[in-house]
Amino acid sequence: MEAKSRVTRRGNDKLSDNKRDEERFSESDTRMSQPRSDMSDSRTPRGGDRSLKDLTSERDQLLRAEKTYRQRIQQLEEEVKSVVKQSQELSTENKELRSKLDAKENKVLEKEIVEGQALKREEELVTTVARVNKEKLEVDAENERLQARLTEQEHKARLWDTISSDNNKLKTQNTELEKRVQDLEKDVRRLGSNPLPPPTHADQVSAVQKENKKLEAELSNLRTQKAEVETEVERQKSLNADLTEKLEHKRQELEELVRVLKSDTTSEKELRDLTAQLENTQRKLSECKASLDEVNLKYLELEKENGSTKAALKAKEAECKSLKGSLEEKDSQISELKKKLESSKRGMKKLEDSLDEMKQTEKDAVNMKARIRSLKNEIEDSLVSIHKLKQENNEAKTEVERLHAELMMTSESLTEARRHIKTMENERHSRQQMEEELQTRDKRLGELERQTFRDERQKRAAETEGEGAGGGQAGSAEGTEQCH
C-alpha cells in the first residue's frame, strides 16, 4: 500500500509539473508574441518613407525576439532533462517495487507449498538428506584426495618440464664447449705446425711458447668442464627417466581411482543384493536356532535318563587321565634333556658362525662407510636441487597469484566497462529522443517564424497599397483646385 501511495504521489507530482510547464510555455508564447505585435505596430508608417529610427527599432525588436527564442529553447532543454530524470527515477522505483512484489509472491508460494507437502515428505526428506550428506562427505573426501594427487602430479610435471629445460640448456652449453675445444685444438695444431723462428727472435719464441702453454691449460680446463657437463647431463637424464616412470605410475593410479569412482553405482547394487542375502541367511539362522533349542531339550531329557552310566564312565576316565599324566611327565623330562643337548650343539655352531660373521661384518662396515659417504654427497646435491626447485615453485606460485589477481581486476573492470557502456547507450538513446523532439519543436518554431514573417509582409504590402491610393486621391484634388 505504501508503494502504491508513493507511485500515485509521484504521478500527481508529475502531472502538476507538466501543468506548470504548460503555463510557463503559454507565458513564454505570450511574451514571444508581444514583441511581434509591437514590431508590427512600429512598422506602421506615420507618413512618407520609413526612417532610420524605424529600421533600428525593428532590428532591436528582432534581436530581442531572437533572445527570447533562445531562452525558450534553453528552458525547453532543461524541462526535457528534468522529465528524463523523473522518468529514470520512476523506472528505478518501479523496478524496486516489482522486485519486492515478486519476492513477496515467491515467499507466499513457497510457504504454501512447504505447508502443503511438509507432513507427507518429512521422513523421506530426513532420510534422503542424511544419505545425501553422507555421500557428499564421501565424495568431498575422495575429491580432495584426488585433487591432492592431481596437484602433486602437476607439480611433478612442472618439475619435469623445468628439468627438461635445464637439460636442453646443458646440451646447448655442451655443444658450445665442444665448439670452443675444437677451435682451441685447431689453434694448438696451427701453432704446432708453424716453423720455429730464427734464434734472433728469442723473445717472440718465448711469448709464443707461453701463449701455447696458456692455451693448453685452457684446453684441459674446458675438457674437464665438458666431462662435468656430460656427467650432469647423464644424471639429469636418469632423473628424468625416474620422474617419467613415477608420473606414469601416478597416472595409472589416478585412472584406477576414476574407474573405481565410476563403478560406485555397481558396488551399491551389489551392496543391496548382499544385504538382501544377509537378511535371508539371518532368517534361516533364526529357524535353525529354534530347531537347535528343540534338540537341546530332547538331549537334556536323555541325559537325565542316562545320568548313572555317565558317573561310572567319569570315574574310569579319571583313572585313565592320571595314568596318562604320569606317562606324559616322563616323556616331557626325556624331551627336555634332548632339547638341552641339541641347544648346546647349536650354541657351539653359532659361536663358529658368529666368528665368521664378525669378520664379514668388519668388511661390510668398511664398504658401508664408503657407501654412506657417497650417499651423503648425493643427498647434499639433492637437497641443493630440492631447495632450488622449492624456490622456483614459490616464484611460480607468486606469479600465478599475481596473474589471478590481474585476471580478477580485468574481469571487474570489464564488467564495469560493460555496465558503463550500457548506461551510455541508454543515455545516447534518450539524447537522440530529446534531439528528435527538439528538432520537431525547432521545425514548429521555424514554421511559426515563417508564418509571422509572411503575415508581416502581407500587412506591409497592404499598408503600402493604402498609402499609394491615398496619395493619388490627394493629387487629383489639387489638380481640380488649380483648374478652378
C-alpha positions in Angstrom: 0.0 0.0 0.0 2.8 2.4 0.8 4.4 1.7 -2.5 1.2 2.3 -4.4 0.6 5.6 -2.5 4.2 6.6 -3.3 3.5 5.9 -7.0 0.3 7.9 -7.0 2.0 10.8 -5.3 4.8 10.7 -7.8 2.2 10.6 -10.7 0.4 13.6 -9.2 3.7 15.5 -8.8 4.5 14.7 -12.4 1.0 16.0 -13.6 1.5 19.2 -11.6 4.9 19.6 -13.1 3.5 19.2 -16.6 0.8 21.8 -15.8 3.4 24.2 -14.6 5.4 23.6 -17.7 2.4 24.3 -19.9 1.7 27.5 -18.0 5.3 28.6 -18.5 5.1 27.7 -22.2 1.9 29.8 -22.6 3.5 32.7 -20.8 6.6 32.5 -22.9 4.4 32.3 -26.1 2.6 35.4 -25.0 6.0 37.1 -24.3 7.2 36.0 -27.7 4.0 37.2 -29.4 4.2 40.6 -27.7 7.3 41.9 -29.4 6.0 40.8 -32.7 2.8 42.9 -32.3 4.9 45.8 -31.1 7.1 45.3 -34.1 4.2 45.2 -36.4 2.8 48.4 -34.8 6.2 50.1 -35.0 6.4 49.3 -38.7 3.2 51.2 -39.4 4.4 54.3 -41.2 3.2 57.7 -40.0 3.9 59.3 -43.3 6.2 59.2 -46.2 9.2 56.9 -46.3 10.5 54.8 -43.4 13.2 56.5 -41.3 16.4 55.1 -40.0 15.0 55.1 -36.5 12.2 52.8 -37.5 14.7 50.4 -39.0 16.9 50.4 -35.9 13.9 49.8 -33.7 12.8 47.0 -35.9 16.3 45.5 -35.7 16.3 45.8 -31.9 12.9 44.1 -31.8 14.2 41.3 -33.9 17.2 40.8 -31.7 15.0 40.7 -28.6 12.7 38.2 -30.3 15.8 36.0 -31.1 16.9 36.3 -27.5 13.5 35.2 -26.2 13.6 32.3 -28.7 17.0 31.2 -27.4 15.8 31.5 -23.8 12.7 29.4 -24.6 14.9 26.7 -26.3 17.2 26.6 -23.3 14.2 26.4 -21.0 12.7 23.5 -23.1 16.1 21.7 -22.9 16.1 22.0 -19.1 12.5 20.8 -18.9 13.4 17.8 -21.1 16.3 16.9 -18.8 14.0 17.1 -15.8 11.4 14.9 -17.5 14.1 12.3 -18.4 15.4 12.4 -14.8 11.9 11.9 -13.4 11.3 9.1 -15.8 14.5 7.4 -14.8 13.6 7.8 -11.1 10.1 6.4 -11.7 11.6 3.4 -13.7 14.1 2.6 -10.9 11.3 2.9 -8.3 9.0 0.7 -10.4 11.8 -1.9 -10.7 12.3 -1.9 -6.9 8.6 -2.3 -6.3 8.3 -5.0 -8.8 11.2 -6.9 -7.3 9.7 -6.5 -3.8 6.3 -7.7 -5.0 7.9 -10.7 -6.8 9.9 -11.6 -3.7 6.7 -11.4 -1.6 4.8 -13.5 -4.1 7.6 -16.1 -4.2 7.7 -16.3 -0.4 4.0 -16.8 -0.2 4.0 -19.5 -2.8 7.0 -21.3 -1.2 5.3 -21.1 2.2 2.1 -22.6 0.8 4.0 -25.4 -1.0 6.0 -26.2 2.1 3.0 -26.2 4.4 1.1 -28.4 2.0 3.8 -31.1 1.5 5.8 -30.9 4.7 3.7 -33.6 6.6 3.9 -36.0 3.7 7.6 -35.8 2.8 9.2 -35.0 6.2 10.5 -38.5 7.0 11.6 -39.1 3.4 13.4 -35.8 3.3 15.2 -36.5 6.5 16.5 -39.9 5.3 17.4 -38.6 1.9 19.2 -35.6 3.4 21.2 -37.8 5.7 22.1 -40.1 2.9 23.0 -37.3 0.5 25.1 -35.6 3.2 27.0 -38.8 3.8 27.5 -39.4 0.1 28.6 -35.7 -0.2 31.1 -36.1 2.6 32.5 -39.2 1.0 32.6 -37.6 -2.5 34.2 -34.4 -1.0 36.9 -36.5 0.8 37.5 -38.5 -2.4 37.6 -35.3 -4.4 40.1 -33.7 -2.0 42.3 -36.8 -2.2 42.2 -36.8 -6.0 42.8 -33.0 -6.0 45.8 -33.5 -3.8 47.1 -36.2 -6.1 46.4 -34.1 -9.2 48.3 -31.1 -7.7 51.2 -33.5 -6.9 51.1 -34.8 -10.4 51.0 -31.2 -11.8 53.9 -30.3 -9.6 55.9 -33.2 -10.8 55.0 -32.4 -14.4 56.2 -28.8 -13.9 59.3 -30.2 -12.2 59.9 -32.5 -15.2 59.4 -29.5 -17.6 62.0 -27.5 -15.7 64.4 -30.4 -15.6 64.0 -30.9 -19.4 64.6 -27.2 -20.0 67.7 -27.4 -17.8 68.8 -30.4 -19.7 68.4 -28.6 -23.0 70.4 -25.7 -21.6 73.1 -28.1 -20.6 73.1 -29.6 -24.0 73.5 -26.2 -25.7 76.3 -25.4 -23.3 77.9 -28.7 -24.0 77.8 -28.0 -27.8 79.3 -24.6 -27.2 82.1 -26.0 -25.1 82.7 -28.7 -27.8 83.0 -25.9 -30.4 85.4 -24.0 -28.2 87.5 -27.1 -27.6 87.6 -27.8 -31.4 88.6 -24.2 -32.1 91.4 -24.4 -29.4 92.6 -27.7 -30.8 92.8 -26.1 -34.2 94.8 -23.2 -32.8 97.1 -25.6 -31.0 97.7 -27.6 -34.2 98.2 -24.4 -36.1 100.7 -23.2 -33.6 102.5 -26.6 -33.6 102.7 -26.7 -37.4 104.3 -23.3 -37.6 108.1 -23.4 -38.0 110.3 -22.1 -35.2 111.5 -18.6 -35.7 115.2 -17.9 -36.1 117.3 -17.6 -32.9 117.4 -13.8 -33.4 113.7 -13.7 -32.4 114.1 -15.4 -29.0 111.6 -13.0 -27.3 108.9 -13.8 -29.8 109.5 -17.6 -29.4 109.2 -17.4 -25.6 106.0 -15.4 -25.9 104.5 -17.9 -28.4 105.5 -20.8 -26.1 103.8 -19.0 -23.1 100.7 -18.5 -25.2 100.8 -22.1 -26.2 101.0 -23.2 -22.6 98.1 -21.0 -21.6 96.0 -22.4 -24.5 96.9 -26.0 -23.4 95.8 -25.2 -19.8 92.6 -23.6 -21.0 92.0 -26.7 -23.2 92.5 -29.0 -20.2 90.1 -26.9 -18.2 87.5 -27.0 -21.0 87.9 -30.8 -21.2 87.3 -31.1 -17.5 84.2 -28.8 -17.8 83.0 -30.9 -20.7 83.3 -34.1 -18.6 81.4 -32.5 -15.7 78.7 -31.3 -18.0 78.4 -34.7 -19.6 78.1 -36.3 -16.1 75.5 -33.7 -15.2 73.5 -34.4 -18.4 73.6 -38.2 -17.7 72.4 -37.5 -14.1 69.6 -35.3 -15.4 68.6 -38.0 -17.9 68.4 -40.6 -15.2 66.4 -38.2 -13.1 64.1 -37.5 -16.0 63.6 -41.3 -16.6 62.7 -41.8 -12.9 60.3 -38.9 -12.9 58.6 -40.2 -16.1 58.2 -43.6 -14.5 56.8 -42.1 -11.4 54.5 -39.9 -13.4 53.2 -42.9 -15.4 52.7 -44.9 -12.2 50.7 -42.0 -10.6 48.7 -41.6 -13.8 47.8 -45.3 -13.7 46.7 -44.9 -10.1 44.6 -41.9 -11.0 42.9 -43.9 -13.8 42.2 -46.8 -11.4 40.7 -44.3 -8.9 38.5 -42.9 -11.6 37.5 -46.4 -12.6 36.6 -47.2 -9.0 34.6 -44.0 -8.8 32.7 -44.9 -11.9 31.9 -48.3 -10.5 30.4 -46.9 -7.4 26.9 -47.5 -8.8 27.5 -51.2 -9.4 29.0 -51.6 -5.9 25.9 -50.0 -4.4 23.8 -52.5 -6.3 26.0 -55.4 -5.1 25.7 -54.0 -1.5 21.9 -54.0 -1.8 21.9 -57.6 -3.1 24.3 -58.6 -0.2 22.0 -57.0 2.4 19.1 -59.0 1.0 21.1 -62.2 1.1 22.2 -61.4 4.6 18.6 -60.9 5.7 17.6 -64.3 4.2 20.5 -66.0 5.9 19.6 -64.3 9.3 16.1 -65.6 8.9 17.3 -69.1 8.1 19.7 -68.9 11.1 16.8 -68.0 13.4 14.9 -71.0 12.2 18.0 -73.2 12.8 18.3 -71.8 16.3 14.7 -72.7 17.1 15.2 -76.3 15.8 18.5 -76.5 17.8 16.7 -75.4 21.0 14.3 -78.3 20.5 17.1 -80.7 20.0 18.8 -79.5 23.2 15.7 -80.0 25.2 15.5 -83.6 23.9 19.2 -84.0 24.7 18.7 -82.8 28.3 15.9 -85.3 28.8 18.1 -88.1 27.6 21.0 -87.0 29.8 18.7 -87.2 32.8 17.8 -90.7 31.9 21.5 -91.8 31.4 23.0 -90.0 34.5 24.0 -93.1 36.2 26.0 -94.5 33.3 27.8 -91.2 32.9 29.0 -91.2 36.5 30.7 -94.6 36.1 32.3 -93.5 32.8 33.6 -90.4 34.5 35.4 -92.4 37.2 37.1 -94.6 34.7 38.1 -91.6 32.7 39.7 -90.0 35.8 41.8 -93.1 36.4 42.9 -93.1 32.7 43.8 -89.4 32.9 46.0 -89.9 36.0 48.0 -92.7 34.3 48.3 -90.7 31.1 49.6 -87.7 33.1 52.4 -89.7 34.8 53.5 -91.0 31.4 53.4 -87.5 29.9 55.6 -86.2 32.7 58.3 -88.8 32.0 58.1 -88.1 28.2 58.5 -84.4 28.9 61.6 -84.9 31.0 63.2 -87.0 28.3 62.3 -84.4 25.6 63.8 -81.6 27.7 67.1 -83.5 28.1 67.2 -84.0 24.3 66.5 -80.3 23.7 69.3 -79.2 26.1 71.7 -81.5 24.2 70.7 -80.1 20.8 70.8 -76.5 22.1 74.4 -77.0 23.3 75.3 -78.3 19.9 73.6 -75.3 18.2 75.4 -72.9 20.6 78.8 -74.2 19.5 77.8 -73.9 15.9 76.5 -70.4 16.4 79.8 -69.4 18.0 81.7 -70.6 15.0 79.3 -68.8 12.6 79.4 -65.6 14.7 83.2 -65.5 14.3 82.8 -65.8 10.6 80.1 -63.2 10.6 82.1 -60.8 12.6 84.9 -60.9 10.1 82.4 -60.4 7.3 80.7 -57.5 9.1 84.0 -55.8 9.5 84.5 -55.9 5.7 80.8 -54.8 5.2 81.3 -51.9 7.7 84.2 -50.6 5.6 82.2 -50.9 2.4 79.1 -49.3 4.1 81.2 -46.4 5.4 82.3 -45.7 1.8 78.8 -46.1 0.6 77.5 -43.7 3.3 80.0 -41.1 2.3 78.9 -41.3 -1.3 75.2 -41.2 -0.3 75.8 -38.2 1.9 77.3 -36.4 -1.1 74.3 -37.4 -3.2 71.9 -36.3 -0.5 73.6 -32.9 -0.3 73.4 -32.5 -4.0 69.7 -33.5 -4.0 69.0 -31.1 -1.1 70.5 -28.2 -3.1 68.4 -29.1 -6.2 65.3 -29.5 -4.0 65.9 -26.1 -2.4 66.3 -24.6 -5.9 63.1 -26.3 -7.1 61.3 -25.0 -4.0 62.4 -21.5 -4.7 61.2 -21.9 -8.4 57.9 -23.3 -7.1 57.4 -20.4 -4.8 58.2 -18.0 -7.6 55.7 -19.8 -9.8 53.1 -19.6 -7.1 53.5 -15.9 -6.6 53.4 -15.4 -10.4 50.2 -17.5 -10.6 48.6 -15.5 -7.7 49.6 -12.2 -9.4 48.1 -13.3 -12.7 45.0 -14.5 -10.9 44.7 -11.1 -9.2 45.2 -9.3 -12.5 42.6 -11.6 -14.1 40.1 -10.7 -11.4 40.9 -7.0 -11.8 40.5 -7.2 -15.5 37.2 -9.1 -15.2 35.9 -6.5 -12.7 37.0 -3.7 -15.0 35.4 -5.4 -17.9 32.1 -5.8 -16.1 32.3 -2.2 -15.0 33.0 -1.1 -18.6 30.1 -3.1 -19.9 27.8 -1.5 -17.3 29.1 1.9 -18.3 28.7 1.2 -22.0 25.1 0.1 -21.3 24.4 3.2 -19.4 26.0 5.3 -22.2 23.8 3.5 -24.8 20.7 4.3 -22.7 21.8 7.9 -22.4 22.5 8.1 -26.1 19.1 6.7 -26.9 17.4 9.2 -24.5 19.6 12.0 -26.0 18.5 11.0 -29.5 14.9 11.1 -28.5 15.4 14.5 -26.9 17.2 15.8 -30.1 14.4 14.5 -32.2 11.8 16.2 -30.0 13.9 19.4 -30.1 14.1 19.2 -33.9 10.4 18.9 -34.2 10.0 21.9 -31.9 12.6 23.8 -33.9 10.6 23.0 -37.1 7.4 24.2 -35.4 9.2 27.4 -34.3 10.6 27.9 -37.8 7.2 27.4 -39.3 5.8 29.9 -36.8 8.5 32.4 -37.7 7.9 32.0 -41.4 4.2 32.4 -40.8 4.7 35.6 -38.8 7.1 36.9 -41.4 4.6 36.2 -44.2 1.8 37.9 -42.2 4.1 40.9 -41.6 4.9 41.1 -45.3 1.2 41.0 -46.2 0.5 43.7 -43.7 3.3 45.8 -45.2 2.0 45.3 -48.7 -1.5 46.2 -47.6 -0.2 49.3 -45.9 1.9 50.4 -48.9 -1.1 49.9 -51.2 -3.3 52.0 -48.9 -0.6 54.8 -48.9 -0.5 54.7 -52.7 -4.2 55.0 -53.0 -4.3 58.0 -50.6 -1.6 59.8 -52.5 -3.4 59.5 -55.8 -6.6 60.9 -54.4 -4.8 63.9 -52.9 -3.1 64.7 -56.3 -6.4 64.7 -58.2 -7.9 67.1 -55.6 -5.1 69.5 -56.0 -5.4 69.5 -59.8 -9.1 70.3 -59.7 -8.4 73.2 -57.3 -5.8 74.6 -59.7 -8.2 74.4 -62.6 -10.8 76.4 -60.7 
